[in-house]
Amino acid sequence: MSPFKGQTGLRRILNATGYSLDGLRAAFTGEAAFRQLVLLNVVLIPLALVIDVSRGERAMMVAVCLLALIVELLNSAVEAAIDRISLDLHPLSKNAKDMGSAAQFVSLSLIGCVWLIILLG
């Protein structure tokens, strides 16, 4: 068992919630891409709620928007970890950051595809 895992039960859940809120705050204040995605979600999610589509389609439209936020959080975490290790240019560091960026590109492409398929279908 890890010495860093000291809490159990409700205390662990409360601590984890605090850490999650800290992470969201750090992403929002420190990552322009995250703020841009939040703005995109502020526009698209309400739009998905008023467009005349089925509940399943609406759920998919909202889910892909939230997925892009998740991917951006993970991408930002990878970038922070790489930068913490070293700011030196290294091919493996570049690959890791580029792959995180590619994941975000795929998630944004997924938003476009899902929305187009539903709206034009």
N, CA, C and O atoms as a GROMACS GRO file, in nm:
protein
  484
    1MET      N    1   0.084  -0.118   0.000
    1MET     CA    2   0.000   0.000   0.000
    1MET      C    3   0.089   0.125   0.000
    1MET      O    4   0.192   0.129   0.068
    2SER      N    5   0.050   0.223  -0.076
    2SER     CA    6   0.127   0.347  -0.089
    2SER      C    7   0.119   0.430   0.039
    2SER      O    8   0.011   0.444   0.097
    3PRO      N    9   0.231   0.486   0.083
    3PRO     CA   10   0.227   0.573   0.200
    3PRO      C   11   0.156   0.706   0.173
    3PRO      O   12   0.124   0.779   0.266
    4PHE      N   13   0.130   0.737   0.047
    4PHE     CA   14   0.064   0.861   0.012
    4PHE      C   15  -0.088   0.848   0.013
    4PHE      O   16  -0.160   0.947  -0.004
    5LYS      N   17  -0.136   0.728   0.034
    5LYS     CA   18  -0.281   0.704   0.036
    5LYS      C   19  -0.323   0.683   0.182
    5LYS      O   20  -0.339   0.569   0.227
    6GLY      N   21  -0.340   0.792   0.254
    6GLY     CA   22  -0.366   0.782   0.397
    6GLY      C   23  -0.511   0.786   0.437
    6GLY      O   24  -0.544   0.747   0.548
    7GLN      N   25  -0.598   0.832   0.352
    7GLN     CA   26  -0.738   0.849   0.389
    7GLN      C   27  -0.825   0.739   0.330
    7GLN      O   28  -0.794   0.681   0.226
    8THR      N   29  -0.934   0.712   0.399
    8THR     CA   30  -1.031   0.614   0.348
    8THR      C   31  -1.171   0.672   0.366
    8THR      O   32  -1.190   0.772   0.434
    9GLY      N   33  -1.267   0.606   0.305
    9GLY     CA   34  -1.406   0.643   0.325
    9GLY      C   35  -1.441   0.781   0.275
    9GLY      O   36  -1.392   0.826   0.171
   10LEU      N   37  -1.527   0.848   0.352
   10LEU     CA   38  -1.577   0.980   0.313
   10LEU      C   39  -1.465   1.083   0.304
   10LEU      O   40  -1.468   1.168   0.215
   11ARG      N   41  -1.366   1.077   0.393
   11ARG     CA   42  -1.255   1.172   0.390
   11ARG      C   43  -1.180   1.161   0.258
   11ARG      O   44  -1.141   1.263   0.200
   12ARG      N   45  -1.158   1.039   0.209
   12ARG     CA   46  -1.089   1.020   0.081
   12ARG      C   47  -1.170   1.081  -0.033
   12ARG      O   48  -1.113   1.145  -0.122
   13ILE      N   49  -1.300   1.062  -0.031
   13ILE     CA   50  -1.387   1.117  -0.136
   13ILE      C   51  -1.383   1.270  -0.133
   13ILE      O   52  -1.375   1.333  -0.238
   14LEU      N   53  -1.389   1.328  -0.015
   14LEU     CA   54  -1.383   1.474  -0.003
   14LEU      C   55  -1.248   1.527  -0.050
   14LEU      O   56  -1.242   1.627  -0.121
   15ASN      N   57  -1.140   1.460  -0.012
   15ASN     CA   58  -1.007   1.501  -0.059
   15ASN      C   59  -0.997   1.491  -0.210
   15ASN      O   60  -0.948   1.583  -0.276
   16ALA      N   61  -1.044   1.380  -0.267
   16ALA     CA   62  -1.038   1.361  -0.411
   16ALA      C   63  -1.119   1.468  -0.484
   16ALA      O   64  -1.078   1.517  -0.590
   17THR      N   65  -1.234   1.504  -0.428
   17THR     CA   66  -1.314   1.611  -0.488
   17THR      C   67  -1.238   1.742  -0.488
   17THR      O   68  -1.238   1.816  -0.586
   18GLY      N   69  -1.172   1.771  -0.377
   18GLY     CA   70  -1.092   1.894  -0.369
   18GLY      C   71  -0.979   1.894  -0.470
   18GLY      O   72  -0.952   1.996  -0.533
   19TYR      N   73  -0.911   1.780  -0.486
   19TYR     CA   74  -0.802   1.771  -0.583
   19TYR      C   75  -0.855   1.790  -0.726
   19TYR      O   76  -0.791   1.854  -0.809
   20SER      N   77  -0.973   1.734  -0.752
   20SER     CA   78  -1.033   1.748  -0.885
   20SER      C   79  -1.068   1.894  -0.913
   20SER      O   80  -1.044   1.943  -1.023
   21LEU      N   81  -1.126   1.961  -0.815
   21LEU     CA   82  -1.158   2.103  -0.833
   21LEU      C   83  -1.032   2.186  -0.850
   21LEU      O   84  -1.030   2.281  -0.928
   22ASP      N   85  -0.925   2.151  -0.777
   22ASP     CA   86  -0.796   2.219  -0.796
   22ASP      C   87  -0.746   2.200  -0.939
   22ASP      O   88  -0.693   2.293  -0.999
   23GLY      N   89  -0.762   2.080  -0.992
   23GLY     CA   90  -0.718   2.052  -1.129
   23GLY      C   91  -0.798   2.131  -1.231
   23GLY      O   92  -0.742   2.184  -1.327
   24LEU      N   93  -0.929   2.139  -1.211
   24LEU     CA   94  -1.012   2.218  -1.302
   24LEU      C   95  -0.974   2.366  -1.295
   24LEU      O   96  -0.966   2.434  -1.398
   25ARG      N   97  -0.949   2.414  -1.174
   25ARG     CA   98  -0.908   2.554  -1.156
   25ARG      C   99  -0.774   2.580  -1.224
   25ARG      O  100  -0.758   2.681  -1.292
   26ALA      N  101  -0.679   2.489  -1.207
   26ALA     CA  102  -0.547   2.504  -1.269
   26ALA      C  103  -0.558   2.503  -1.421
   26ALA      O  104  -0.493   2.582  -1.489
   27ALA      N  105  -0.642   2.415  -1.474
   27ALA     CA  106  -0.659   2.408  -1.620
   27ALA      C  107  -0.724   2.536  -1.671
   27ALA      O  108  -0.683   2.589  -1.774
   28PHE      N  109  -0.824   2.584  -1.600
   28PHE     CA  110  -0.894   2.703  -1.648
   28PHE      C  111  -0.806   2.827  -1.641
   28PHE      O  112  -0.808   2.909  -1.732
   29THR      N  113  -0.728   2.840  -1.536
   29THR     CA  114  -0.645   2.960  -1.522
   29THR      C  115  -0.517   2.952  -1.604
   29THR      O  116  -0.464   3.054  -1.648
   30GLY      N  117  -0.466   2.830  -1.624
   30GLY     CA  118  -0.335   2.817  -1.688
   30GLY      C  119  -0.332   2.768  -1.831
   30GLY      O  120  -0.226   2.769  -1.894
   31GLU      N  121  -0.445   2.725  -1.882
   31GLU     CA  122  -0.447   2.664  -2.015
   31GLU      C  123  -0.550   2.734  -2.105
   31GLU      O  124  -0.670   2.716  -2.088
   32ALA      N  125  -0.501   2.812  -2.200
   32ALA     CA  126  -0.590   2.883  -2.292
   32ALA      C  127  -0.677   2.785  -2.372
   32ALA      O  128  -0.794   2.812  -2.397
   33ALA      N  129  -0.620   2.673  -2.411
   33ALA     CA  130  -0.696   2.574  -2.489
   33ALA      C  131  -0.814   2.521  -2.408
   33ALA      O  132  -0.922   2.498  -2.463
   34PHE      N  133  -0.795   2.502  -2.279
   34PHE     CA  134  -0.905   2.454  -2.194
   34PHE      C  135  -1.015   2.560  -2.186
   34PHE      O  136  -1.133   2.528  -2.196
   35ARG      N  137  -0.976   2.686  -2.169
   35ARG     CA  138  -1.075   2.794  -2.165
   35ARG      C  139  -1.152   2.803  -2.296
   35ARG      O  140  -1.273   2.826  -2.296
   36GLN      N  141  -1.083   2.784  -2.408
   36GLN     CA  142  -1.150   2.788  -2.538
   36GLN      C  143  -1.250   2.673  -2.550
   36GLN      O  144  -1.360   2.691  -2.604
   37LEU      N  145  -1.213   2.556  -2.501
   37LEU     CA  146  -1.306   2.442  -2.506
   37LEU      C  147  -1.424   2.463  -2.413
   37LEU      O  148  -1.536   2.423  -2.445
   38VAL      N  149  -1.401   2.524  -2.298
   38VAL     CA  150  -1.513   2.556  -2.208
   38VAL      C  151  -1.610   2.649  -2.280
   38VAL      O  152  -1.732   2.630  -2.275
   39LEU      N  153  -1.557   2.750  -2.348
   39LEU     CA  154  -1.642   2.842  -2.423
   39LEU      C  155  -1.719   2.768  -2.533
   39LEU      O  156  -1.839   2.791  -2.552
   40LEU      N  157  -1.651   2.679  -2.604
   40LEU     CA  158  -1.719   2.598  -2.706
   40LEU      C  159  -1.831   2.516  -2.644
   40LEU      O  160  -1.939   2.505  -2.702
   41ASN      N  161  -1.806   2.459  -2.527
   41ASN     CA  162  -1.908   2.380  -2.459
   41ASN      C  163  -2.024   2.466  -2.410
   41ASN      O  164  -2.138   2.422  -2.410
   42VAL      N  165  -1.994   2.589  -2.368
   42VAL     CA  166  -2.099   2.682  -2.324
   42VAL      C  167  -2.194   2.713  -2.440
   42VAL      O  168  -2.312   2.740  -2.418
   43VAL      N  169  -2.142   2.710  -2.561
   43VAL     CA  170  -2.225   2.734  -2.680
   43VAL      C  171  -2.294   2.605  -2.726
   43VAL      O  172  -2.415   2.604  -2.748
   44LEU      N  173  -2.216   2.498  -2.742
   44LEU     CA  174  -2.270   2.377  -2.804
   44LEU      C  175  -2.367   2.299  -2.715
   44LEU      O  176  -2.468   2.248  -2.764
   45ILE      N  177  -2.338   2.288  -2.587
   45ILE     CA  178  -2.425   2.206  -2.501
   45ILE      C  179  -2.566   2.265  -2.492
   45ILE      O  180  -2.663   2.191  -2.510
   46PRO      N  181  -2.583   2.394  -2.464
   46PRO     CA  182  -2.720   2.447  -2.466
   46PRO      C  183  -2.785   2.434  -2.604
   46PRO      O  184  -2.905   2.408  -2.614
   47LEU      N  185  -2.706   2.450  -2.709
   47LEU     CA  186  -2.759   2.433  -2.844
   47LEU      C  187  -2.811   2.290  -2.863
   47LEU      O  188  -2.917   2.269  -2.921
   48ALA      N  189  -2.735   2.193  -2.814
   48ALA     CA  190  -2.778   2.053  -2.825
   48ALA      C  191  -2.908   2.028  -2.749
   48ALA      O  192  -2.987   1.941  -2.786
   49LEU      N  193  -2.930   2.105  -2.644
   49LEU     CA  194  -3.052   2.086  -2.564
   49LEU      C  195  -3.176   2.144  -2.629
   49LEU      O  196  -3.288   2.106  -2.594
   50VAL      N  197  -3.158   2.237  -2.723
   50VAL     CA  198  -3.276   2.297  -2.786
   50VAL      C  199  -3.300   2.248  -2.929
   50VAL      O  200  -3.409   2.268  -2.982
   51ILE      N  201  -3.202   2.185  -2.990
   51ILE     CA  202  -3.220   2.132  -3.126
   51ILE      C  203  -3.317   2.014  -3.121
   51ILE      O  204  -3.316   1.937  -3.026
   52ASP      N  205  -3.399   2.002  -3.222
   52ASP     CA  206  -3.498   1.895  -3.228
   52ASP      C  207  -3.431   1.766  -3.278
   52ASP      O  208  -3.430   1.737  -3.397
   53VAL      N  209  -3.376   1.690  -3.183
   53VAL     CA  210  -3.316   1.560  -3.212
   53VAL      C  211  -3.363   1.462  -3.105
   53VAL      O  212  -3.423   1.502  -3.005
   54SER      N  213  -3.335   1.335  -3.127
   54SER     CA  214  -3.376   1.234  -3.028
   54SER      C  215  -3.291   1.248  -2.901
   54SER      O  216  -3.186   1.313  -2.902
   55ARG      N  217  -3.338   1.186  -2.794
   55ARG     CA  218  -3.261   1.191  -2.668
   55ARG      C  219  -3.125   1.128  -2.684
   55ARG      O  220  -3.027   1.177  -2.628
   56GLY      N  221  -3.117   1.019  -2.759
   56GLY     CA  222  -2.989   0.953  -2.782
   56GLY      C  223  -2.892   1.041  -2.859
   56GLY      O  224  -2.774   1.048  -2.828
   57GLU      N  225  -2.945   1.107  -2.962
   57GLU     CA  226  -2.861   1.198  -3.040
   57GLU      C  227  -2.814   1.316  -2.954
   57GLU      O  228  -2.699   1.358  -2.962
   58ARG      N  229  -2.905   1.368  -2.873
   58ARG     CA  230  -2.871   1.480  -2.784
   58ARG      C  231  -2.762   1.436  -2.686
   58ARG      O  232  -2.666   1.510  -2.662
   59ALA      N  233  -2.778   1.318  -2.632
   59ALA     CA  234  -2.677   1.267  -2.538
   59ALA      C  235  -2.541   1.254  -2.606
   59ALA      O  236  -2.438   1.287  -2.546
   60MET      N  237  -2.540   1.206  -2.728
   60MET     CA  238  -2.416   1.192  -2.803
   60MET      C  239  -2.352   1.328  -2.831
   60MET      O  240  -2.231   1.343  -2.819
   61MET      N  241  -2.434   1.426  -2.868
   61MET     CA  242  -2.383   1.560  -2.896
   61MET      C  243  -2.318   1.622  -2.771
   61MET      O  244  -2.214   1.686  -2.780
   62VAL      N  245  -2.380   1.602  -2.657
   62VAL     CA  246  -2.324   1.654  -2.532
   62VAL      C  247  -2.200   1.574  -2.492
   62VAL      O  248  -2.100   1.631  -2.449
   63ALA      N  249  -2.207   1.442  -2.506
   63ALA     CA  250  -2.096   1.356  -2.463
   63ALA      C  251  -1.967   1.386  -2.538
   63ALA      O  252  -1.860   1.389  -2.477
   64VAL      N  253  -1.975   1.408  -2.669
   64VAL     CA  254  -1.851   1.435  -2.744
   64VAL      C  255  -1.792   1.570  -2.705
   64VAL      O  256  -1.670   1.588  -2.709
   65CYS      N  257  -1.878   1.665  -2.667
   65CYS     CA  258  -1.827   1.794  -2.620
   65CYS      C  259  -1.752   1.777  -2.488
   65CYS      O  260  -1.643   1.832  -2.470
   66LEU      N  261  -1.811   1.701  -2.397
   66LEU     CA  262  -1.744   1.678  -2.268
   66LEU      C  263  -1.618   1.594  -2.285
   66LEU      O  264  -1.520   1.613  -2.212
   67LEU      N  265  -1.620   1.502  -2.381
   67LEU     CA  266  -1.501   1.422  -2.408
   67LEU      C  267  -1.382   1.510  -2.446
   67LEU      O  268  -1.269   1.484  -2.405
   68ALA      N  269  -1.408   1.612  -2.526
   68ALA     CA  270  -1.299   1.702  -2.565
   68ALA      C  271  -1.238   1.772  -2.444
   68ALA      O  272  -1.118   1.795  -2.440
   69LEU      N  273  -1.320   1.806  -2.344
   69LEU     CA  274  -1.267   1.865  -2.220
   69LEU      C  275  -1.180   1.764  -2.145
   69LEU      O  276  -1.074   1.800  -2.093
   70ILE      N  277  -1.224   1.640  -2.141
   70ILE     CA  278  -1.147   1.536  -2.074
   70ILE      C  279  -1.012   1.517  -2.142
   70ILE      O  280  -0.909   1.509  -2.076
   71VAL      N  281  -1.015   1.510  -2.273
   71VAL     CA  282  -0.890   1.492  -2.349
   71VAL      C  283  -0.796   1.610  -2.326
   71VAL      O  284  -0.676   1.591  -2.312
   72GLU      N  285  -0.850   1.732  -2.322
   72GLU     CA  286  -0.766   1.848  -2.298
   72GLU      C  287  -0.704   1.845  -2.158
   72GLU      O  288  -0.588   1.883  -2.141
   73LEU      N  289  -0.780   1.800  -2.059
   73LEU     CA  290  -0.724   1.786  -1.924
   73LEU      C  291  -0.608   1.687  -1.923
   73LEU      O  292  -0.504   1.712  -1.862
   74LEU      N  293  -0.627   1.574  -1.991
   74LEU     CA  294  -0.520   1.474  -1.997
   74LEU      C  295  -0.401   1.525  -2.077
   74LEU      O  296  -0.286   1.501  -2.039
   75ASN      N  297  -0.427   1.595  -2.187
   75ASN     CA  298  -0.319   1.652  -2.267
   75ASN      C  299  -0.239   1.753  -2.184
   75ASN      O  300  -0.116   1.753  -2.188
   76SER      N  301  -0.309   1.838  -2.111
   76SER     CA  302  -0.240   1.936  -2.027
   76SER      C  303  -0.160   1.868  -1.916
   76SER      O  304  -0.052   1.915  -1.880
   77ALA      N  305  -0.213   1.759  -1.862
   77ALA     CA  306  -0.140   1.686  -1.759
   77ALA      C  307  -0.011   1.626  -1.815
   77ALA      O  308   0.094   1.631  -1.750
   78VAL      N  309  -0.019   1.569  -1.934
   78VAL     CA  310   0.101   1.514  -1.998
   78VAL      C  311   0.204   1.624  -2.021
   78VAL      O  312   0.322   1.607  -1.991
   79GLU      N  313   0.159   1.737  -2.074
   79GLU     CA  314   0.250   1.848  -2.099
   79GLU      C  315   0.316   1.897  -1.971
   79GLU      O  316   0.436   1.924  -1.968
   80ALA      N  317   0.237   1.909  -1.864
   80ALA     CA  318   0.293   1.954  -1.736
   80ALA      C  319   0.396   1.855  -1.682
   80ALA      O  320   0.501   1.896  -1.632
   81ALA      N  321   0.366   1.726  -1.694
   81ALA     CA  322   0.461   1.626  -1.645
   81ALA      C  323   0.590   1.629  -1.726
   81ALA      O  324   0.699   1.619  -1.669
   82ILE      N  325   0.579   1.642  -1.857
   82ILE     CA  326   0.698   1.649  -1.943
   82ILE      C  327   0.780   1.772  -1.908
   82ILE      O  328   0.902   1.764  -1.895
   83ASP      N  329   0.713   1.886  -1.892
   83ASP     CA  330   0.784   2.010  -1.859
   83ASP      C  331   0.847   2.002  -1.721
   83ASP      O  332   0.952   2.062  -1.698
   84ARG      N  333   0.784   1.931  -1.628
   84ARG     CA  334   0.839   1.914  -1.493
   84ARG      C  335   0.968   1.833  -1.498
   84ARG      O  336   1.062   1.861  -1.423
   85ILE      N  337   0.972   1.734  -1.585
   85ILE     CA  338   1.091   1.650  -1.598
   85ILE      C  339   1.206   1.731  -1.654
   85ILE      O  340   1.317   1.728  -1.601
   86SER      N  341   1.179   1.805  -1.763
   86SER     CA  342   1.285   1.886  -1.824
   86SER      C  343   1.224   1.974  -1.932
   86SER      O  344   1.133   1.934  -2.004
   87LEU      N  345   1.277   2.096  -1.941
   87LEU     CA  346   1.236   2.186  -2.048
   87LEU      C  347   1.326   2.173  -2.170
   87LEU      O  348   1.304   2.239  -2.272
   88ASP      N  349   1.427   2.085  -2.159
   88ASP     CA  350   1.516   2.061  -2.273
   88ASP      C  351   1.438   1.998  -2.388
   88ASP      O  352   1.344   1.921  -2.365
   89LEU      N  353   1.477   2.031  -2.510
   89LEU     CA  354   1.415   1.969  -2.626
   89LEU      C  355   1.466   1.825  -2.637
   89LEU      O  356   1.586   1.800  -2.641
   90HIS      N  357   1.372   1.733  -2.643
   90HIS     CA  358   1.408   1.592  -2.654
   90HIS      C  359   1.304   1.525  -2.743
   90HIS      O  360   1.185   1.555  -2.732
   91PRO      N  361   1.348   1.435  -2.830
   91PRO     CA  362   1.252   1.372  -2.923
   91PRO      C  363   1.137   1.299  -2.852
   91PRO      O  364   1.024   1.302  -2.900
   92LEU      N  365   1.164   1.234  -2.740
   92LEU     CA  366   1.057   1.163  -2.670
   92LEU      C  367   0.958   1.261  -2.607
   92LEU      O  368   0.837   1.236  -2.606
   93SER      N  369   1.009   1.371  -2.554
   93SER     CA  370   0.921   1.474  -2.499
   93SER      C  371   0.833   1.532  -2.609
   93SER      O  372   0.713   1.551  -2.590
   94LYS      N  373   0.893   1.559  -2.724
   94LYS     CA  374   0.817   1.611  -2.837
   94LYS      C  375   0.710   1.512  -2.880
   94LYS      O  376   0.596   1.550  -2.906
   95ASN      N  377   0.748   1.384  -2.889
   95ASN     CA  378   0.650   1.282  -2.928
   95ASN      C  379   0.533   1.277  -2.831
   95ASN      O  380   0.417   1.271  -2.873
   96ALA      N  381   0.562   1.281  -2.701
   96ALA     CA  382   0.455   1.275  -2.600
   96ALA      C  383   0.361   1.394  -2.614
   96ALA      O  384   0.239   1.378  -2.612
   97LYS      N  385   0.419   1.514  -2.629
   97LYS     CA  386   0.335   1.633  -2.644
   97LYS      C  387   0.257   1.631  -2.776
   97LYS      O  388   0.140   1.670  -2.780
   98ASP      N  389   0.321   1.586  -2.882
   98ASP     CA  390   0.252   1.579  -3.011
   98ASP      C  391   0.139   1.477  -3.008
   98ASP      O  392   0.035   1.500  -3.069
   99MET      N  393   0.158   1.366  -2.939
   99MET     CA  394   0.053   1.266  -2.930
   99MET      C  395  -0.066   1.318  -2.849
   99MET      O  396  -0.181   1.291  -2.883
  100GLY      N  397  -0.038   1.394  -2.743
  100GLY     CA  398  -0.146   1.457  -2.668
  100GLY      C  399  -0.223   1.555  -2.755
  100GLY      O  400  -0.346   1.560  -2.750
  101SER      N  401  -0.151   1.631  -2.834
  101SER     CA  402  -0.214   1.725  -2.927
  101SER      C  403  -0.296   1.649  -3.031
  101SER      O  404  -0.406   1.692  -3.067
  102ALA      N  405  -0.244   1.539  -3.080
  102ALA     CA  406  -0.317   1.458  -3.178
  102ALA      C  407  -0.445   1.402  -3.118
  102ALA      O  408  -0.548   1.398  -3.185
  103ALA      N  409  -0.440   1.360  -2.992
  103ALA     CA  410  -0.560   1.310  -2.925
  103ALA      C  411  -0.667   1.420  -2.920
  103ALA      O  412  -0.785   1.394  -2.941
  104GLN      N  413  -0.623   1.542  -2.891
  104GLN     CA  414  -0.718   1.652  -2.887
  104GLN      C  415  -0.774   1.681  -3.026
  104GLN      O  416  -0.893   1.711  -3.040
  105PHE      N  417  -0.690   1.673  -3.126
  105PHE     CA  418  -0.736   1.693  -3.264
  105PHE      C  419  -0.844   1.589  -3.300
  105PHE      O  420  -0.944   1.622  -3.362
  106VAL      N  421  -0.822   1.465  -3.260
  106VAL     CA  422  -0.919   1.359  -3.288
  106VAL      C  423  -1.049   1.386  -3.214
  106VAL      O  424  -1.157   1.367  -3.270
  107SER      N  425  -1.041   1.430  -3.089
  107SER     CA  426  -1.164   1.456  -3.014
  107SER      C  427  -1.242   1.573  -3.072
  107SER      O  428  -1.365   1.571  -3.075
  108LEU      N  429  -1.171   1.676  -3.120
  108LEU     CA  430  -1.241   1.788  -3.185
  108LEU      C  431  -1.301   1.744  -3.319
  108LEU      O  432  -1.409   1.789  -3.356
  109SER      N  433  -1.231   1.658  -3.391
  109SER     CA  434  -1.284   1.604  -3.515
  109SER      C  435  -1.409   1.521  -3.488
  109SER      O  436  -1.504   1.522  -3.567
  110LEU      N  437  -1.409   1.450  -3.377
  110LEU     CA  438  -1.525   1.370  -3.338
  110LEU      C  439  -1.646   1.459  -3.313
  110LEU      O  440  -1.758   1.425  -3.351
  111ILE      N  441  -1.624   1.574  -3.248
  111ILE     CA  442  -1.735   1.668  -3.228
  111ILE      C  443  -1.793   1.707  -3.364
  111ILE      O  444  -1.915   1.701  -3.385
  112GLY      N  445  -1.706   1.747  -3.456
  112GLY     CA  446  -1.753   1.788  -3.588
  112GLY      C  447  -1.828   1.677  -3.660
  112GLY      O  448  -1.934   1.700  -3.717
  113CYS      N  449  -1.772   1.557  -3.656
  113CYS     CA  450  -1.836   1.444  -3.727
  113CYS      C  451  -1.971   1.411  -3.667
  113CYS      O  452  -2.070   1.399  -3.740
  114VAL      N  453  -1.978   1.397  -3.535
  114VAL     CA  454  -2.104   1.361  -3.470
  114VAL      C  455  -2.211   1.467  -3.495
  114VAL      O  456  -2.324   1.434  -3.531
  115TRP      N  457  -2.175   1.592  -3.476
  115TRP     CA  458  -2.271   1.700  -3.497
  115TRP      C  459  -2.319   1.704  -3.642
  115TRP      O  460  -2.438   1.719  -3.668
  116LEU      N  461  -2.226   1.690  -3.737
  116LEU     CA  462  -2.266   1.692  -3.879
  116LEU      C  463  -2.355   1.573  -3.913
  116LEU      O  464  -2.456   1.590  -3.981
  117ILE      N  465  -2.318   1.456  -3.868
  117ILE     CA  466  -2.400   1.337  -3.897
  117ILE      C  467  -2.540   1.352  -3.844
  117ILE      O  468  -2.638   1.319  -3.911
  118ILE      N  469  -2.550   1.403  -3.721
  118ILE     CA  470  -2.683   1.418  -3.659
  118ILE      C  471  -2.763   1.529  -3.728
  118ILE      O  472  -2.881   1.512  -3.758
  119LEU      N  473  -2.698   1.643  -3.751
  119LEU     CA  474  -2.771   1.756  -3.807
  119LEU      C  475  -2.806   1.738  -3.955
  119LEU      O  476  -2.909   1.789  -4.002
  120LEU      N  477  -2.722   1.666  -4.028
  120LEU     CA  478  -2.749   1.647  -4.170
  120LEU      C  479  -2.821   1.516  -4.200
  120LEU      O  480  -2.867   1.493  -4.312
  121GLY      N  481  -2.830   1.429  -4.098
  121GLY     CA  482  -2.887   1.295  -4.118
  121GLY      C  483  -3.030   1.284  -4.118
  121GLY      O  484  -3.084   1.175  -4.134
   0.00000   0.00000   0.00000
